[in-house]
Amino acid sequence: MLADFLLFRSSNLPTVSRALLLRLRAAPPARWVAPGPYPTHRVAAYTAFDLYASYALQSSFGTTSLAGGVRNLFDAAPPAVYDSFLTYADPTYDFVGRYVYGRLAHKF
C-alpha cells in the first residue's frame, strides 16, 4: 500500500514553486502456503515513511528544479523472509535502509 500526503505546496509567486510530500509504504502481514513438503512462510507487517521536498525556479532561460528526500525516514528494518526466492520481495520492503538523495535539473 502506498499513500502520499502533500504537507505543503506553494506557488504564490509566478516564478517559484515549492512542495513537501510524506509517503507511507506499508505491507500487511502475509502467509504463503507452499505445496508438498515445503514449509509455510509467514512474514510480519512492514511500514516505512519517505519524505520528499522540491523547489522550482522559473526564469527566461527555463526552469531550474532542486529536489531531495529521505527514503525510509525512520530506518525501519524489513521483516526477515527466510527461504524466499532471491528475486522476490514485496516492493514496499526497503532492504537498503535509510538513504538520502538529491536532484538538480534544468529544463530549457
C-alpha positions in Angstrom: 0.0 0.0 0.0 1.2 3.4 -0.9 -0.3 6.7 0.4 1.0 10.1 -0.3 0.3 13.1 1.9 1.0 16.5 0.5 2.2 18.5 3.5 2.9 21.8 1.8 2.6 23.3 -1.6 3.2 26.9 -2.6 3.3 28.7 -5.9 2.2 32.1 -4.8 4.9 33.7 -7.0 4.8 33.2 -10.7 8.4 32.1 -10.8 8.7 29.9 -7.7 7.0 26.7 -6.6 7.7 24.5 -3.6 6.3 21.2 -2.3 6.8 18.9 0.7 5.4 15.3 0.5 5.3 12.5 3.0 4.8 8.9 1.6 3.6 5.9 3.7 4.7 2.5 2.4 3.1 -0.4 4.2 2.8 -4.2 3.6 0.3 -6.2 5.7 1.4 -9.5 7.3 1.5 -12.3 4.8 1.4 -16.1 4.7 2.5 -18.3 1.8 1.5 -21.9 1.8 3.8 -24.0 -0.3 2.8 -27.3 -1.9 4.3 -30.6 -0.8 7.0 -30.9 1.9 7.9 -27.2 1.8 7.2 -25.1 4.9 4.6 -22.3 5.2 6.1 -18.8 5.2 4.9 -16.1 7.5 6.1 -12.5 7.1 5.4 -9.7 9.6 3.9 -6.4 8.6 6.2 -3.6 7.4 5.7 0.2 7.5 8.1 2.9 6.2 7.9 6.6 5.6 9.6 8.7 2.9 10.0 12.5 2.9 10.4 14.5 -0.4 10.9 18.2 -0.9 11.1 20.1 -4.2 11.8 23.7 -5.2 11.4 25.1 -8.8 12.5 28.4 -10.1 11.4 29.7 -13.5 13.4 32.2 -15.5 13.7 33.4 -19.1 16.3 30.6 -19.5 14.0 27.8 -18.4 13.1 26.1 -15.2 15.6 25.0 -12.6 14.4 22.5 -10.1 16.1 21.2 -6.9 14.6 18.2 -5.2 15.7 15.9 -2.4 14.4 13.4 0.0 14.9 10.7 2.6 13.7 7.2 1.8 12.9 5.1 4.9 13.0 8.1 7.1 13.0 6.2 10.5 15.3 3.4 9.2 12.7 0.7 9.7 14.1 -2.8 9.2 12.1 -5.1 6.9 10.9 -8.4 8.3 13.1 -11.4 7.6 11.9 -13.5 4.7 13.5 -17.0 5.1 13.7 -19.5 2.2 12.4 -16.9 -0.3 13.4 -16.8 -3.9 16.2 -14.3 -4.4 14.2 -12.3 -7.0 11.1 -11.9 -4.9 10.3 -9.5 -2.2 7.4 -7.1 -1.7 8.2 -3.8 -3.4 7.4 -1.9 -0.3 10.3 -3.6 1.6 13.4 -1.5 1.7 16.4 -3.7 2.2 18.9 -0.9 1.8 17.7 1.1 4.9 17.6 4.8 5.2 19.2 6.9 2.4 19.2 10.5 1.3 19.1 11.6 -2.3 19.0 14.8 -4.3 18.5 16.0 -7.8 19.3 19.2 -9.6 17.8 19.7 -13.1 17.4 22.5 -15.6 14.8 22.4 -18.4 15.4 24.8 -21.3 
